[in-house]
Amino acid sequence: MAMNCNPKDEVDGGPPCAPGGAAKTRRPDNTAFKQQRLPAWQPILTAGTVLPTFFIVGLIFIPIGIGIFVTSNNIREIEGNVFMYYGLSNFYQNHRRYVKSRDDSQLNGDPSALHNPSKECEPYRRNEDLPIAPCGAIANSMFNDTLELFLVSNESDPTPKPIRLQRKGIAWWTDKHVKFRNPPGEGTLEEKFKGTTKPVNWPNPVYMLDSEEDNNGFINEDLIVWMRTAALPTFRKLYRLIERTDDLHPTLPAGQYFLNITYNYPVHSFDGRKRMILSTISWMGGKNPFLGIAYITVGSISFLLGVVLLVINHKYRNSSNTADT
Amino acid sequence: MEPAGRRRRRRRRRGDGGARTVRSGLHPGLPALGSRGARLGLHGGCAPPAADNRLKTTKYTLLSFVPKNLFEQFHRLANVYFVLIALLNFAPAVNAFQPGLALAPVLFILAVTALKDLWEDYSRHRSDLAINHRGCLVFSREEKKYVHRFWKEIHVGDFVRLHCNEIIPADVLLLSSSDPDGLCHIETANLDGETNLKRRQVVRGFSELVSEFNPLTFTSIIECEKPNNDLSRFRGCIIHSNGEKAGLHKENLLLRGCTIRNTEAVVGIVIYAGHETKALLNNSGPRYKRSQLERQMNCDVLWCVLLLICMSLFSAVGHGLWVRRYQEKKALFDVPEADGSSLSPVTAAVYSFLTMIIVLQVLIPISLYVSIEIVKVCQVYFINQDLDLYDEETDSQLQCRALNITEDLGQIQYIFSDKTGTLTENKMVFRRCTVSGVEYSHDANAQRLARYQEADSEEEEVVPKRGSWSQRGSIGSHQGVRMMHRTQSTKSHRRTGSRAEAKRASMLSRHTAFSSPMEKDITPDPKLLEKVSECDKGLAISRHQEQPLAHLSPELSDIFDFFIALTICNTVVVTSPDQPRQKVRVRFELKSPVKTIEDFLRRFTPSRLTSVCSSTGSLATNKSNHKSGSSLLSNLSNDSVFLKLEERLGQPAPSLASNGYSSQAESWASERKPEPGQEQELRYEAESPDEAALVYAARAYNCALVDRLPDQVSVELPHLGRLTFELLHTLGFDSIRKRMSVVIRHPLTDEINVYTKGADSVVMDLLLPCSSEDARGRHQKRIRSKTQSFLNLYAVEGLRTLCIAKRVLSKEEYACWLQGHLEAESSLDNREELLFQSALRLETNLHLLGATGIEDRLQDGVPETISKLRQAGLQIWVLTGDKQETAINIAHACKLLDHDEEIITLNAESQEACAALLEQCLQYVQSRGPHSTPKKTEGNVSVGFFPLCSAPPQSTARGPSLSLVIDGRSLAYALEKNLEDKFLFLAKQCRSVLCCRSTPLQKSMVVKLVRSKLKAMTLAIGDGANDVSMIQVADVGVGISGQEGMQAVMASDFAVPKFRYLERLLIVHGHWCYSRLANMVLYFFYKNTMFVGLLFWFQFYCGFSASAMIDQWYLIFFNLLFSSLPQLVTGVLDKDVSADTLLLEPQLYKSGQKMEEYRPRAFWLNMVDAAFQSLVCFFIPYMAYYDSDVDMFTWGTPITAIALLTFLLHLGIETKTWTWLNWVACGFSILLFLTVALIYNSACATCYPPSNPYWTMQTLLGDPVFYLICLITPVTALLPRLFFRALQGSLFPTQLQLGRQLAKKCRKTLQTPKERFAQGHLPQELKAELSQGGTGSPSESLSKDCALQTSQHLQQPPVCSPEASGEPSTVDTSVPLRENSPRGSPGSSIPGAAVSGECPGHLRRKSLSTSRAAPLQSLFSLPNFSSLGCVSSLSLVSGLGSVLRFSSSSLHVDKRDSEFLSSSPQPEQDLSGLQRQATGYV
């Protein structure tokens, strides 16, 4: 006899019928979570409760701002390592097609990419059937002015004394050692780059960027710096490093300096301008007074708003008190 | 095995007309229909084969899953949009991201949805499998016996044998039953939730079989209609091999899913199997509705699309100009096309446009839809889990059947409610009756009912009451004694009744409907009981002396007929409790009911020959004349009486021997005490509760229904013993006729009687027109008018009225009618219509016996719920099929109508009258100035328009509120096209609208009208099949899972156990759901706009080239991963106002109705704020890194981080409730971003062109500027918002904010006593009570108490002045009190302690429910009003008391009232202070 089948088992067709099992209750669990009774902090935003926040923000921000401002303004003194930048304005290194126009594998020394660069490099991928190394618009438009700095030490000695400009140490360490690599293989750099051609705009192939072996080819730091595309159309890029020689003298002593520019790079085509900047950096980077001012401003505004809230709260409480009693 | 059978379609649509022919599956020889496929063919010949019984509810197969699921998912427009954008990305000219990467989120979303679908489908598959493999006995041709088969192997034409308690595997035509009457009882709970047994009958022609049914001999052919989903209809006929035809109807069909009960075994032939069964055809999938918020959101999504297009266009134009400017100059950074040619500016602009759309696609967030769905699922989960929506009595909680309209619950403006079963319990209790013009008021019965009510509300106070009852009992008649006895027993049951016991009782009552003692134990009216007993005796004597019945006075005979009618004019099935569901049967050898005209002729011919047309053929001649037909019957029944008498004498049952009711009453009492179960208690199972109530009432008058078979009904009377009526026909109840009838042959008189029971409006019209000439006619007329006036009285009392009438048929009349009826019965086409006509022919010229009034009690907490919902700004309309008077009365009882309200009554007889009346009403309403003068306008049409009560003078300021009462007929006119506007306008002015006598269709039309014309959110709530259409039409349909089956629940979006749960569902959960979702959607829009804004500002600095400084990975996964969790947590858990406060201040609900949280202004404000924030978040980093050597992605990454922080802080400002989950989610978001960034930035040195972000994040983490801008930017971005919020919170707080402030203050006030306890002597029992009260921590419980007190306090006003309602009076009365009190909160605890010591009895009530204050008192309102006030104020104190209870002494109960009254004002003080504050804010 098929008597043992529970009549409530039927689930097809019919509605979800009332539960048959008498033992099992449908009573929901009485837990804080299920009953939405989790202990909670319930802030209520009124003038009274919020005004401490404003004061605290004010009290924190103003000192920070002052600190930053002072730091930033101290940068003026040319002591310690001096950084030499070139600046370009109105140069859209962040243009979508420009940004894409590179092949990171090739720059990493991948042999196959070296000889068969990515399609992203078009139309700077091949020249006369030879792959371009490094390919792409970014590399093609590399800044190639030469800047030399001379110190005219005094009037007695009119011959300008060249300042030693460090070519290395201007790129990110990871770029220089991880991202950018020369192609593997035996022999000289030239042999390694055999079968490739130079970018259209370049006067020399990539293995002739520098005389030093460890700053040549793809790991040339000027190239690396250039390949890190700037965020905004007005930017500066680190060009050289002027290392501090000894503690007694300032790195760049006061005096007359002479800047020799080998002008290669056209900026008229995009209404751009070129600049050369010498700067030291502090713990928070180059000179930029903005952050300090911003902190001070925001802090003051916050403080002011706090005062406004205080007044409102005071008045409001009074009125509510009178209403209460 | 049988290819024809295998080829089947799921859910084949009903073909074009035609019928199905079913033959036995056992005869292979039939030519046209292959071997075992022979079982079936269709009329026309070539026809699709019928389905077998395999159940397949799965949507997919392994192969079809991917394409089918994808196809379904692409029905959602958003998915198509995202896929299109991702595909657009594959075009090289415009691609913004790596193509594969852009597809990732879309694929992710699609995959998640697909997995969900797959899992659901798999569980369906598993349940299908289980069902398909159920066993069942099927007759096998090969083995010539019944063998076990799986359900899925059953085919149409198979013979199945089913046993008791088995589930029916397919739709089976009943051919044989072990029951000698060819009956089978089934329980249809799985189909419609009704637990009463339904009777099914063996097909005519098979019931007479003597031997066991042998399938091999079955050669008949069954013709029936095609599979359809109408559960209540089945038509067909069976053609026997000899050419005879017999009709089939739904009584012969056993439906799949039902359970066989009370019958040992049945055999049947399968007619419909598998997906063609009615059960499965009825099983439609879940409902999909779109919520209003979602509609609004979609509209805003369109705005976003527009914004997106605008931004892209702007960029495109910008890029075009940029290209033109730099291209001709051959700028170094201008990259030509691959072939070296340069793009024309226009082409470049077009490309840029497309690319911008890809880049900015996040503006329409892919995660929005998914998130909303997740949040809704969680909301549904929490609603389901709410303990306060769980009904202990029925062990059911709220069911959400529609998953995606939870937030609509927070925006309801109109509630349309059914009355019976929704506002009332649908537990019918016999209250009073009138027989032949004499009213029997049943006062004792009324008292008894009142007592039940009190027992409900005041369990604790048994002692004093009992004393008074026994007093009453000793003074009064036996009823007092009996009643007291019962109440004691129920009391003790209730008192000892722990939760478990209550549950057991409820389980019991679920199995046998309507068996609560309240409905069964009816206290008879002494006068009537005497009369019944008198005529019982008289009849018994006359019967023994073979005298005719005629010597009874007309009144007595009416009384007798009245009770007989009550007892047998129904379809009640008798069962006995000791053998559950086993029929009590003492079978008499009776002939089966008249089934054919030959049968009739055979049985009635003699009389027909002799008694010539003398319509009232005298009893004597009848009796003598057709002895041949009925001698057997009378002999037997006489025998049986004696038999019965002997039996009775054997028992120590003095009830029979007694000759007066008083001694009998003693016997009742004495009999009960020793062995309560001894009296064989019969249980009645009725299709409608009214029927059961009437049968129980008749039993109280010792006229007990003891047995019902299809052809006979047995009634037991004390003196007459068992009377067996031959049941000739039962004309069932239908809503058009509004009555039912039985045709019986009276065993005493042998007359053919028709007993009709029905709505008074119809029955009164069917009465035999009586001439006023003779005395008899005049008497009748008087009786009728008296009855009518009593009926009106009943209706005013809110009772449901039924008229009982009788008709004596002569044999000729009967024969005449029978002929037509039999034709109707056997006809195949429009059988229903013919039967209906036939019934109409029978039910005329009735003789009025009397009328009954049945009370349908209000459900618990209905008045409170209605008043709360009202305060919440909801308009409540009641649409009922009941009489106007009844409806108005119930409306008064549940406080839908106030007594100081003007009631406009619209009763029009014609379209013109209705129009005129509406016009009049409108004028009145508009002209209603401060001085509302009651107008009385009665036209020549029978219309009434009168304010029932004139406005009380004090309310002139706001004017009395109006209510509209309209009856069904007028409603039909008012709903006509030309009047509906006027009607709506009028209805809008009214506080409540009551539509009486409305049909289901009208109900839905009203809802539709309000929904479409007023553009309002509507909610319909009902419990019965007649509410289904209304429930389906409304925006939100709520079904009450009550007694009337599951149809309403099946059609609904939400199912609640009781009406009162609506309050919490709407006011708490509705509000939460709405506010959570609204805030989440707004936040979503904000977030995406702000994020896209960052990219857009960047376009100004990259030549509008659609470049993005944010790495594409961050761009794509930002919404999906980093910022999604916190908003989900907030969307699911945030509570802007606590539940207690919401319940306390229902007007907070209005914020949802007015869409305060999510309105266009909020949307645009949010967008503006988003624009501002994105400006800040863009330009602070811009300035900070201006003219620096930062590269693009080293600059973009801090911006991403800033955006994330800003989002979180913004969310923090918007989050009202911070639980640990919120903190964890925020922390998780930040950590996830950092982790992903760090991993991503160190994973690969040459991958992810073009950004190639190797070591970027790591470098940034070493850069102090990164931290500095991460600190200042979010703070700056959010300062305005925070400031604005603070200002608004202080200066122009919204209602919701006030509510929160109030709640906080409330909590603080109670902080003091709590601390005091915390210091040391917190009594153990208090701790226990706190935790038992369903609250976790003491502070929680305190806040709850606080809410409780204040809510009780809100209920207070009636004590002070019943007429002044609402808060103003509260404030007025409490202000002076407060001034006396010492300042400060600590004082509040002291009086509470003082009082609580004195009334510990009430302490337990507090934990039950907050809104349970004495429902009955409101029913019997006015006289008891002050005591009600006392009760509610007591429980007010008990709220405090439970906190402060040190000692509990139950001795002071008597003194309590007076003492309380003296000390009560004090605890109010602070509460009223709070209240005052609350109203002050408002």
Interface residues (C-beta under 8 A of the other chain):
Chain A: M1 A2 M3 C5 P7 K8 D9 E10 V11 D12 G13 G14 P15 P16 C17 A18 P19 A22 T25 R26 R27 P28 D29 N30 A32 K34 Q35 Q36 R37 L38 P39 A40 W41 Q42 P43 I44 L45 T46 A47 G48 T49 V50 L51 T53 F54 V57 F61 I64 I68 Y85 G87 F91 Y92 Q93 N94 H95 R96 R97 Y98 V99 K100 S101 R102 D103 D104 S105 L107 N108 D110 S118 K119 E120 E122 P123 A137 S141 W172 T174 D175 V178 K179 N201 V225 R228 T229 A230 A231 L232 P233 T234 F235 R236 K237 L238 P266 H268 S269 F270 W283 M284 G285 G286 N288 F290 L291 A294 Y295 V298 I301 S302 L305 L309 I312 N313 Y316 S320 A323 D324
Chain B: L55 T57 A96 S127 D128 A130 I131 R134 G135 C136 L137 H148 H163 C164 N165 E166 I167 E187 A189 N190 L191 D192 G193 R256 G257 T259 T277 A279 L280 N282 N283 Y326 K329 K330 A331 L332 F333 D334 V335 P336 E337 A338 D339 G340 T355 F382 N384 Q385 D386 L387 Y390 E392 D395 S396 Q397 Q399 K503 R504 M507 R510 S1041 M1046 V1049 M1050 Y1101 C1102 G1103 S1105 A1106 S1107 M1109 L1133 K1135 A1139 I1180 Y1182 M1183 A1184 Y1185 Y1186 D1187 S1188 D1189 V1190 D1191 M1192 T1194 W1195 G1196 I1213 K1216 T1217 W1218 T1219 W1220 L1221 A1245 T1246 C1247 P1249 P1250 N1252 Y1254 W1255 T1259 D1263 P1264 V1265 L1268 I1269 L1271 I1272 V1275 T1276 L1279 L1282 F1283 R1285 A1286 L1287 G1289 S1290 L1291 P1293 Q1297 R1300 Q1301 K1304 G1334 T1335 G1336 S1337 E1340 G1473 R1476 Q1477 G1480
